[in-house]
Amino acid sequence: ELSIDKIIQARHIYVLGLRASAPVAQFFTHYLRFIFRDVECVTSGVSDVFEQLARIGEGDLLIGISFPRYTSRSIEAMEFARSRGADLIAITDGPLSPLHATADICLNAKSDMASFVDSFAAPLSLINALIVALAQRRRQEVSDYFDNIESIWNNYNVYLAKTGE
């Protein structure tokens, strides 16, 4: 409930995920954009993490996603956002995570590593629950957005027509 309020109240939402956590952050960002106008995915790419966070400040929220082996850059980015006055939510594997000490709110989900491949089933389930709760709280905005985006998708044939149409 507190994490839902923090996300809803944020002026700008940044979702951070590096290395194996990057696809999880991209997934979360993708769905948050259906609900909120100002959402940015912060990950490795053309520009450095700090360039992507350069405008973060008070009223903004950084959601940091990191699991073992934690990247030092994720922790540095969380500390940077904290120094700029942003609120912080961590999605990580528990109280021993280095993100736990930095975040205002810590949402725990186990990430199992059966081999060299991380399993993000639990973190993705947690993120799905957050998305559903946020969409319910922002029902009208989501409805308005989908009315608009469905029209765009239809005009540009984004999806294949249903069979029989």
N, C-alpha and C positions, 0 to 999 in steps of 0.2 A: 504493500500500500504506500509506504513512504517512498519507495523507488519510483512508483508510478507517478506520484505527485511531483517528485523532482524532475522527471522527464517532461511532464506536461508543463511545468512552470519555466523550463529552460528557454532562454532567448534563442540560443543556437545549440544544436546537439552535435557533438563530435563522437564518432565511434572508432576506437583504436584497436587494431589487431595486426600483429606482425607475424611473419613466417607462417607456421601452421594455423595460427589464429586468424590470419587474414581472410580466408573464405567465410569464417563465422561472422566476422565484422561486416563483410560485404553483404551477407545474407540479412543480417540485422538492419543494416543501413537501407537496403532495398525496400524492406517492408515499413520501416519508419518513415520513409519518404511518401508512402501512401497516406500517412496520418499527419505529418508535420512538414512545414515548408522549408525550414533551415536545418538540414541534416547533411553532415559531411563524413565520409569514410576516410580515416587516417591510416595509411598503410605504406609499405615500401613502394617506391615507384620513381617517377621522374624527379619529384622534389622530396627533400628530406622531411622527416616527421616534424621537425621544428618549424620549417617553412609552412607546413600545413596547419600548424597550431599557432602561428604568429599573431593572429587576431583574437585568440581566445582570451576571455576576461570574465569579470563579474557578471553574473546572470547567465553565463554559459555552463554547459555540462559536458564533461568528458566521460564516456563509458569505455573503460579499459578492459580488454579481453585478453587474458594471458594464462597459459597453463604450462606445466613443466615440459620442457626446460624453458624457464622464463627468459625473455630477452631483456638485456640490460636497457635497451632503448625504450622498451615499454615502461619500465620503472622511471627512467629519466623523463619521459613524456608526461607521466602522471605527476611527478614532482614539479615539472615546469608549469603545467596547468594549475596546480595548487598555488604556486608562487604568483600566478596571475589572477588569483581570486575565483577561479572556476570551481564549481561543484564536481565531485568525483564519485562515480559508481564503478566498482570493479566486478567483473564476472570472472571468477577464478575457482580454484579447486579447494580452498579452505583457509583457515586462519594462519597456516604456516606460509602461505603465499606472500611474497614481498609486496604485492599490490594491496594486500589486506591492510597493512599499516598506513598506507597513503590515502585510501579511499574514505569518503564519508559513509558510504553504504557498500557492503560487500555481499554479493549474491554468489552462493557457493554451488558448484556443480562438478561432480567428478569427471575427470577425463582419463579414461583407461587406455593404457598402452599395451596391447597384447603382443605387438611386435614393433617394428619401426613405424607403424602407422598409428596415429592418435585416433581414438574414438571420441567424437564430439556429440554422441547421441544425447547425453545428459545436458550439456550446455545448450544444444539446439532446442531441446524440450523446454528448458527454462526460458529461452528467448521467444519461443512460440507462445508460451504462457504470457509473457510480458506484452507481446504484440496484440494478442487477443484482448487482454485487459485494457491496454491503451486504446484500441479501436472501440471498445465498448464505451469508454469514458468520452471519446471524441466522435461518437456515432454520426452526428450531423456533418462534421467536417469530412469524415471518410466517405459518407454517402455523396456529398457534393463533389468530392474529388473523383469518385468512380463514375459519376454521371458525365463529368468532363472527359476523363481519360478514355472511357468506353467509346465516346464519340470520336475522339482522335484515333483510337485503334481501328475503328470501323472505317473511317475516311482513308486511312493509309494501309488498310489490309494487313495489319500487324499479325493477326492470327488467321489461320485457315478457317474457311467457313465450315459450319457444322454440316455433316453429311445429310443430304436430303434438302438442303437449302438452295 
